[in-house]
Amino acid sequence: MLLALPPRLRARRVHVVANDTLVESPVIASHLQSVLDRIAGSIDALRLPVTVAKTVPDTDHTFWVNLIGRGYPSPSRMFPAGAPTG
């Protein structure tokens, strides 16, 4: 879609954001990084106003810290309805 626009109309920055929850399998995490790297590697050559970012939770807010350390319930069909709030 961005390539279909004339360069003068590509004024707004597009943000591609992916979140690595640190729970994904190594294969999925590797694939995510590969896709983000390919997107980022194409931006300059195509002169697109795109920013690529991958976020990860702070250690204190990871799935495992919440599940094991804080005792939050594990995901289920009712999750997050039964999870503590606040």
N, C-alpha and C positions, 0 to 999 in steps of 0.2 A: 504494500500500500504506500509506504514512504517513497519507494522508487518511482511510483507512478506520479507522484507530485513533482512539479518543477522545483528545482533547488530554492528558488526565492520564496516558495510557500512552505518550506520545511523549517518553520520558525520555532515551533514548540518542541521541547526535548521530550523524548520517549524514554521511560525507565523500564528496563527489563529486570525484574527482581525475583530471585528464587530463594526459598528458605530451606536450609539444610537443618533438619530437626535433630540430627545426630542419632537417629534411630534407623535410618535407611540402611539397606544392605550395601556392602562395598561396591557391588556392581552398579546399583542405582546411583550411589554417590559419585562414582566415577563417570557414569553417563551424564549426570547433571553437570559436572564440571566440564566435560568434553563439549557439551552443547553450549554452555556459557562461553567457553574459550573460542569456539567457532564463531559465535555471534560477535563477540568482542573483536576478533581478528578481522572481521569483515567491515566493521563500522568505518574505519578510517579510509579504506580504499573506496568505499561507496559514498563517502562524505555525508553520512547520516547523523542527525542529532540524537544519538542513542547513548544511554548510559546503562552499563550492565553491572549488577551487584548481586552478591550472594550473602545472605545473612545467616548467622548462627546464634542460637540463644546464649546468653551469659551462662556460665557454669552453674550458677545458683538457680537457674530457671530451666534446666534441661528436663526431659522426660524422666530420666532415671533418678535424678535428685528428688523430683516431685513424687514419683511412685515409691521408691524405696526409702528415701530420706524423710519425706514429709508424710508418707502413708496415704497419699491420694489413691483413690480407687483406680484399678486398671480399666482401660477402655472397654466398654460393652455397648450393647444396643441402647442403653439408657444414658451412657456417658455423653455429655458432661453433667446431666441433670443431677446425678448423685455426688458430684465433686464439690468439695468445700469451696466457698467463694471468699473473696477479700484477701 
